[in-house]
């Protein structure tokens, strides 16, 4: 384990600059023990961590980022978002931040502002050029071959995609189970004409198992399982408020409007609310609506959206934990973890109109 280089700081009321050796003496431990705490290494007990951090606080010690960088690490982690408008990403970020809070790592967020492949690729390359110690990529549109190439040099965790690789770790949701919960719930209420709003396939990305692919396939299977395959309809209008609005307008103004809509993301469900209001339809009296992600927006009283909870914060925490393990040189095996979803039924779903 590389020993940490101390910060060149002056403690209050004294002239001596605080070093890692000062922290070790104050805590009554070795300098290597302090280094392990700073790097969040394996084998550090909670009592040891608390003792060292107390000494650091009392002495006013702060690790020197530049000095650490010269020894091979920058103690920075980059996370890629396709958009800052998707509330589910906030849940993932909460989990990542929670896991990194007691470490010396700083999280830098990059939002491509779109799902455009070129925009995301440029942003990831910028993170790599700045020598970040690891990357967390949330449902990237970047070509899979490019992610594999980058992950060979920079520890990487991919959230959302079900395409495993020895080069990176994957954190996913059991999307098939989540979709079954939604369709079973709507069918139990009496719905048969259940439509689905999905996201368009990202051309050329080489990802064969993106989340929307799994959700679309599971929706078709669930409808068939209930004998409703002929009534299944999918509109690939996008996981955004505008995408949900366009998809809902297409469905609700068709010759056979559905009695229920399953939106593949809560952010798309907000657009369905807008379209329904514009058409004079009430939710759930005239149209039942279910989302996916169970974001904070879904729980708001005026919204009260039935949604699938993916345990976003736990997925983010898991991604950060796996990334720290990879940074600590776990390169011998790739890890794939899957969270178990559950349905949160609220007021947006009800029996269909007579």
Beta strands, then each sheet from edge to edge (+ up, - down):
strand 1: 9-10
strand 2: 17-18
strand 3: 76-81
strand 4: 106-111
strand 5: 134-138
strand 6: 155-159
strand 7: 169-173
strand 8: 194-197
strand 9: 233-235
strand 10: 260-263
strand 11: 288-293
strand 12: 306-309
strand 13: 336-339
strand 14: 342-344
sheet 1: 1+ 2-
sheet 2: 4+ 3+ 5+ 6+ 7+ 13+
sheet 3: 9+ 8+ 10+ 11+ 12+ 14-
end
